[in-house]
Amino acid sequence: MPEFPGPISSKLPRAGTSIFAVMSKLAVEHNAINLSQGFPDFECPRELVSAVNSAMKAGNNQYAPMPGVMKLREMIAEKTEELYGAKYNPETEITVTAGATQAIYTAISAVIREDDEVIIFEPAYDCYEPAIELNGGKAIYLQLKAPGYNIDWNEVKKVVNHRTRMIIINSPHNPCGSVLKVEDMKQLEKITKNTEIIILSDEVYEHIIFDGNIHESMAKYPNLANRSFIISSFGKTFHTTGWKVGYCVAPKELMVEFRKVHQFMVFCVSTPMQFGIAEFLKNKNHYQELGAFYQAKRDKFVKLLKGSRFSFVPSAGTYFQLLGYEKITNEKDTDYAIRLVKESGVASIPISVFYHKPVHDNVLRFCFAKKDETIEKAAEILRKI
């Protein structure tokens, strides 16, 4: 093959191979227990698979409408109103997307222009900053405050200015497992009042929340909902991360711009899966019981780790648990994560990769969306370190 004539000026010069791909590859190479990438090692509900199969057999195998199958959008509207008291028009204010990451990129692309500033809180999920950069925006980084990984709203007030176009919120938070409270929402309302700031609310773990906490969706707060892209994921909710089906709800004015980008990015999403998910959403028990389902797994994981040399505060949401290893070694987390795979046979994600600059927190992220026997085997290994 002929060589490309000349160097390529990368639009993402700092981007390399995803840490998730790196750690999962290492896990395979060393036959390790993979608690790194956030996907279950158990099957999704059989009824959901049957619903998708039925949709295929019924001939629903061609392009879906650009915003999504109406039946699914109607079910999303019903679910959102029931949970959060917010009414969204399925015709004009709901769009089905090829996963939450696509929805996040689309929302940022729809509104961020050259030199617009976007506030993100670190450690932050790794798809936010590249989307901002590719669209000419500037990420403004604020650090969450350990050990609870909470937002310091006084710091937010100091950086908000006339160039601030967006604030990205993630609750329950990946990778930290923290959740926003009512007081956080009140502070966000005050800061954005009388501004044109748009909120991108990443709520993909909305149903995975523990210890009696309640998910504070932007949809519950009219003064926030009217300026918010709210994004969720059926992959996280129904144990189907490989299907890549998510959605975005937003006021009509924002959704008009969102769909302009969406139609040229993917146009539409897998038709039979949309019909299948719409049918399965009639079974409300699944997402209503999801918090208890994952809390049992979190409780099992942290109980088995008591007495180990790892330190932790039980996760308040998501299916991730942070473990501190400061009593074990002072190695960089990236180095220790690799050694943990090679020498102990457990794969995790170093927390420093969720920051834009190097940090040294001695913290790793472990996924407990696994079968009980997987959790037990991993905890047994970690407890002996």
C-alpha positions, 0 to 999 in steps of 0.5 A: 500500500502506498504511503500517505504523502506527508504528516497528518496534523491530528485534531486530538493529538493527546488521544491514544488507545482507550484505557478500557481497551488496554486493560481488557486486552491485558485481562485476556492476555493474563487470563485475569478477572476483568473488573475494568470495563463497565459491562456485565458478565451475565445475560440480559433478560430473556424477555427482552431478547424475545421481544427483539426477536419478535420485532425482527420476525414481524419485519421491523428490519429497515430504517427507523424514523430518524428520531426513533421508533414512535412507540419507544419515544412514547414509552420514554415519555411515559417513564420520564413523567412517571419518575420525575413529573416532567412531560416531554413531547415524544414527537419533538423532544425525545430522540433515540440514539446509538448509545449515550456516548453518541448522544453526548457528542451530538449534544455538544456538537449541536451547541458548542462553537469556537472558544465556547467554554464548557465546565466539566468535573474531574475525574470525568468520563473520558468522552466529554473533553474530546467532543468539546475539543473537536468542536472548537470549545474549551474545557474548564476543569474543576476537581470533585472533592474527595473522599465524597467526590462532591462539587464545590459550587463556590469554585463553579461560581468563580469560573462562570463567565460570559463565555461559559456555554455549557456545564456537564453534570454526571450523576450517579457519577462515573467513575466515583459513584457519588450522587447529586443531592437536592442542595446541589440542584438548588446551587446549579439553579442559582448559578445558571439563572438569568444566563444562557448556559446549557446543561448536559446531564449524563444520567445513564446510571439513573436507576442504579442508586443505593442506600435510599438515595433518590436520583435527582434528575434535571427533569425534576427541576423545571428551571434546569430542565428547560436548559438541559440535554438529559441523556440516558442508556438502555445498555446500563439499565437492561444489561445490554451495553453491546446494543448501544441504544440510548436516548436524549430528552430536551426542550423542543428548541434544543432538540431541533439543534440536536436532531440536525447533528444526529441525522448526519451522524447516525440518522437512526438506530437499530429498528428491531431493538427499538421495538423490543425495548419499547415492549420490554419497558412495559415491565416496570419492575426491571428498572424499579428493582435495579438499584436493589439488584446492584446494591446487593452486589456492591454490598457483597463486594465491599463486605468481602473486602473488609479486613483487606489492605484496600480502603473504600467508601461504599459507592452511592450509585453506578456499578463501580467501586473505588478502592484506595491502595495507599496501604499497599504501595505508592506506585502510580495507579497506571503502573499498579493497575498493570501489575495487579493484572499480571501478578494477581489476575484482577483488572481494574481502571486507574482513576488518573486516566479520568483527569486531564493532567497527571494526578496521584490518588492511589485509587483504582476503579472496579466494576461489580456488574458481575456474577456473584461468583466473579465478585467472590473470586476477585475479592478473594484475590484482593483480600490476600494482597 
